[in-house]
Amino acid sequence: MPSKYHHGELRTVLVSTSLDLIAEQGLKGFSVAEVARRAAVSPAAPYRHFPDRESLLAAVACRVALQLAEHVEASTAAQDDPAGKLAAAAGAYTAYVMDRRAGLHVVFAAGLDNPKYVELHEHSRKLMDHFLVLAFAVAPDPQTALELMEQLLAQAHGYATFQLDGVFAQHGYSTELVVRKSVESARIVIRGHLAPSGP
């Protein structure tokens, strides 16, 4: 089956198709063969750009890291105070995962810790550094900032997963409502970390 795409276009199409496939079937359903079928190219065509499954997945993860960073930066731009920026970043993460059904579970998928995926590691580090900078701006010390970032990201991912899995749908929640709840919950967690500890 001859490729209908220009050499430079096929790589982009394969990444986009992979992201759509992961959105539908999760990482367990991701395969190079299925991506090729959906892109209407020969089974061998993807291997001209990606030597194996993990290389294609690394390119997808890089796209996710870039898009997440863009969403987080856009969400924080409208906020004035550090706590508001951090809470907005958590909400932006929830919104992205609900929209693309991809998040840090794709960015840090098994097998992608190989040093050869330089571009992925660069973008994933920038993404996490952005969250860390926001956490450092409100936390009293580095350890608290790390714990705060971990808790907020886990919570933000959980909100998105509950919506995607239909848990919130039973209550008629819209995606906008879920994002608002994610942001408000993030604010509560932030206030909890900043509150003075008891005797």
N, C-alpha and C positions, 0 to 999 in steps of 0.2 A: 504494500500500500504506500504510494508515494506521499510525502508530506506536502500539504497545501500551504505551509507556512514558510516565510523567509527564514533563513538560518537564525538571524537575530531575534525574530519574533517567536520562534518555537520555544525557546527557553522561557520567555515570559508567560506564554500560554501554558506550558507545563506546570509552572509554579502556581498560576491562578487556578488551573484545573485541580491541582493537588489540594489547594486550600479549600476548594468547594467540596472535594471528596471527603476530606477530613471533617468538614462541617456536617456532612450527611452521615458518615459512618464511623467517625472517630479515628484515632490512630491505628486501632486494630484492623480497620477496613482499608487502610492505605496500602496500595501496591503500585509499582511502576506499570505493571501490565494493565491495570484498570485505568490509570491515568492516561496511558497511551490510547486505550479504547475510547475513552471519553473525548480525548483531543482529536480523534479520528486520524491517528498516525500509526505507523507500523510499530510492533512491539519493540523493535530495535532502535527506533528513532530517539527516544529519551536518552539512551546511552551515549549518544553523540555529544550530549551536554553534561550528563551526570553519570559517572562510572558505576554507581550503585544506588540502592534505595536510600541509604543514609545521606548521600550527597544531595539528592533531590529534596529530602526532608529538611536538610540543613538550610537549603535555599528558601524553603517555605517558612521555616522558623525565623530566618532573617527578615523576611517580609513581615511576619507577625510582630517581631520586635520593633521594626521601623514604624509600622502603623500604630502600635500601642504608644510609642513615644510621641508620635504626632498628636494622638488623642489626649494624652496626659498633658502635654504642653498647651494645647488649645483650651483645655478645661481649667487650667490653673491661671491662665492669662487674665481672666475676668475677676479673679479673687484678689483681695488686698492683704488680708492677714495670713500669716504662715499656716495656722490651723485650718483656715478655709481652703487654702491651696492643697494641703494634704488630703483633706476630706474630698475635695473635688477630684483629685487624682484617683482616689479609690472608686468614686462613682464612675469616672471615665473608664476605668478597668472593667467594672461590671458591665457597662454599656457595650464595650467592645466585644467582650466574650459572648454576650447575648446576641450581638449582631453577626459575628463571624464564627462563633462556636469554636474559637481558638484563643489560647492565652498562654500563660507561662508553662502549662503542661505540654505545649508544643515547642516553645522556645527551649525548654530544658528536657526534651524528650530523651529517652534512653538511647545511647549510642552517639549522641551529638556532642559529647564532651571531648571528642578527639581534637587535638591541637591543630589539625590541618584545616579545620573550619574557621579560619581566621576572621572572615567577615562577620560570621554569625557571632563569634565571641566578642568582637568589637561592638556590635550593635546591642547585644544583650547586656554587656557591661554598661554601656551608656544608658540603657533603659533603667537598670537597677540603680545606677548612680543617681539618676534623676529622682527616683523615689527616695533614695537615701538622703540626698540634699534636702528634700522637703521634710523628711523626718528629723534630720539634724536641726532644722530651723525651729522645731518646737520641743525637742527632747532635751532634758537637762544634761545628758551624757551619751557617749557613743553606744553603750550597751542598751540603754533604753531606746535609742533610735532604731537599732537593729530589731529589737523585740517588737517595737511599734510597727515597723514596716512589715515584718512577718505576719503579725496579727491582722493588720489592715488588708493585706493582699489575700490572705486566706479567707477572711470574711467577705471581701469583695467578690472573690471567685465563688464562694458558697452561695451568695445571693444570685449570681448569674446561673449557677448550676441548678438551683431550686426552680428558677423560672423555666429553664430549658427542659428540665425533667418533668414539668407539669405540676410541681408541688404548689406553687403560687397560683397557677391557673385555676385551681379549685376554689380560690377566693376571688377570682376575677381580676387579679393584678395585671396592670399594663406594664410594659417595659419601662415606661417613664416613671411609674410609681416605684418599681423595683430599684431604679437608679436613685430616686430620692431617698428611699429607705436605706440604701447602701451608704449614701452620703451622710445621712443623719446618724446612722450607726457608727460610722467612722468618727464623726464629731464626738460621740459619747465615749468611744474608746480613747480618743486623743485626750479628752478632758480627764479620763480616768488615769492615764499615764502621767498627766501633769499635776494631778491633785497631790498635796502633801501626804506622805504616809503617816500612819498613826504611830503612837509610842511603842 
